[in-house]
Amino acid sequence: MNKYSLVAKIEKIAPLHTQETWDCSGWIVDNPDVVDVKKIMLALTVTDKVYELAKSKNCDMIIAHHPFFEVPIRYRDMQIYSSHTPMDKAIDGTTETLIKRLGFVNFKIENEFVRVVEQKILVSELKNKLKQISPNLRLINNNGTETVSKIGFCAGSGSEFIDCGDYDCFVTGDVKYHTAVETEKVVFDIGHFESEILILERFKEILNIDVVMSDEKSPFIRSEERRVGKECRSRW
């Protein structure tokens, strides 16, 4: 498989020139002597564990969502491409993939990163929908609101957009304490990882080839996992 032809499929959906100035999307490792690749791994974030797994699976290329700004020397035998903010901005990109997985059909673009669903729904019902994606989500509801009708979505770390629209509810990850204290809106923090990991299936759909999926988990331990860990330790 020609690696440049594969990347062209992604850039047709998520053009590289649309990335934010601070982003580092594109070719992270591009050895011009290697054009044809045999096996590709899809990953949210390239870590040592992901790199080692790719090597063990005989992958010679990784396509990831998150980029990094300094490439470890040991990674340089692996072709690595990233589509971060271009995929966040793209039609049917990161946020829209999340929305569709939740079963919402109609939504509109509020700005480059935020998508909005206009639908009257109980906060409790929306919480149950979101638990399908993130069982350990955090709900912020300072006013005890029971029903919302306009929901803003931004996958990843999007708390800066909470007050950028007239929506009465916002779904994102990485919400800080003071933001949570001050907001008048209903806000769901479903986690950075949980809100973005779904994009790997979208990458697979775009590439339309057999791929290897990375085995990634959120670095945050869920409460139920923590209890299990304590129970196991107590037996010893």
Order of alpha helices (4+ residues) and beta strands (2+ residues): alpha-beta-beta-alpha-beta-beta-alpha-alpha-beta-beta-alpha-beta-beta-beta-alpha-beta-alpha-alpha-beta-alpha
